[in-house]
């Protein structure tokens, strides 16, 4: 599910895989681990992702899904 959310956010903003981590002030490898369920985002990382989505008018369905994680 998180992998799908990340993919949708990247798609909406036409971000490369390297651009999204930069926008979230995190690393590419960290996001890759979330995407593949090797680790879960920390509370801070989840907050950053949620804040980014809310501040940039990401689809409310995605925001709701993030809030449930």
Buried (B, 14 or more C-beta within 10 A) or exposed (E): EBEEBBEBBBEBEEBEEEEBBEBBEBEBEBBBBBBEEEEEBEEEBBEBBBEBBEEEEBEEEBBEBBEEE
